């Protein structure tokens, strides 16, 4: 039996964005599973790099995915109509870019990308 391939998504808890992200990541990375780490507005949290306890919790959850599941890539997601981060698209896109840098600083040495989910629930790679 072959090994199953995992990828990791740091996604908003909003149920509308779960399936689009899972489907996109499985297709883009030929992955079998997507480890989903959710928080309301995670791109804001990671861009601001606070609160420290929540950042550490996110990092530990990513570490489990990377070490225990050999995740091949990490995505940070922002989306249209986010209740946890109710700012305009351009602000969220900038937050996603900053979040990618924060995640890269954790030193997992795998690909980190940013994704935007638009008002039609379509996924767009931005970083």
Residue pairs with C-beta under 8 A, 6 or more apart in sequence:
3 70
4 32
4 33
5 29
5 30
5 31
5 32
5 33
5 72
6 31
6 32
6 33
6 34
6 35
6 65
6 69
6 70
6 71
6 72
7 25
7 26
7 29
7 31
7 33
7 34
7 35
7 71
7 72
7 73
7 74
7 75
8 34
8 35
8 37
8 62
8 65
8 66
8 71
8 73
8 74
8 75
9 21
9 22
9 25
9 34
9 35
9 36
9 37
9 74
9 75
9 77
10 37
10 38
10 39
10 42
10 46
10 58
10 62
10 74
10 75
10 76
10 77
10 99
10 103
11 17
11 18
11 21
11 36
11 37
11 38
11 42
11 75
11 77
12 38
12 39
12 40
12 41
12 42
12 77
12 78
12 79
12 82
12 84
12 85
13 38
13 39
13 40
13 84
14 40
14 79
14 82
14 83
14 84
16 79
16 117
16 121
17 77
17 79
17 117
17 121
18 36
20 117
20 121
20 122
20 123
21 34
21 36
21 75
21 77
21 115
21 117
21 123
22 34
22 36
24 115
24 123
25 31
25 34
25 73
25 75
26 32
26 33
26 34
29 72
29 73
31 72
33 69
35 64
35 65
35 69
35 71
37 58
37 61
37 62
37 65
39 45
39 54
39 58
39 84
40 82
40 83
40 84
40 85
41 78
41 82
41 84
41 85
42 58
42 76
42 77
42 99
43 76
43 77
43 78
43 85
43 92
43 95
43 96
43 99
43 114
44 84
44 85
44 87
44 92
44 95
45 51
45 54
45 55
45 58
46 55
46 58
46 76
46 95
46 98
46 99
46 102
46 103
47 94
47 95
47 96
47 98
47 99
47 102
49 55
49 102
55 102
59 106
62 71
62 74
62 103
62 106
62 108
63 106
63 108
65 71
65 74
66 74
66 108
66 110
71 110
72 110
72 111
73 110
73 111
73 112
73 113
74 103
74 108
74 110
74 111
74 112
74 113
75 112
75 113
75 114
75 115
76 96
76 99
76 100
76 103
76 112
76 113
76 114
76 115
77 96
77 114
77 115
77 116
77 117
78 85
78 92
78 93
78 95
78 96
78 114
78 115
78 116
78 117
79 92
79 116
79 117
79 118
80 89
80 117
80 118
80 119
81 119
82 92
85 92
85 95
87 95
89 116
92 116
93 114
93 116
93 126
96 114
96 115
96 116
96 126
96 127
97 114
97 126
97 127
99 114
100 112
100 113
100 114
100 127
103 112
104 112
112 127
113 125
113 127
114 125
114 126
114 127
115 123
115 124
115 125
115 126
116 123
116 124
116 126
117 123
117 124
118 124
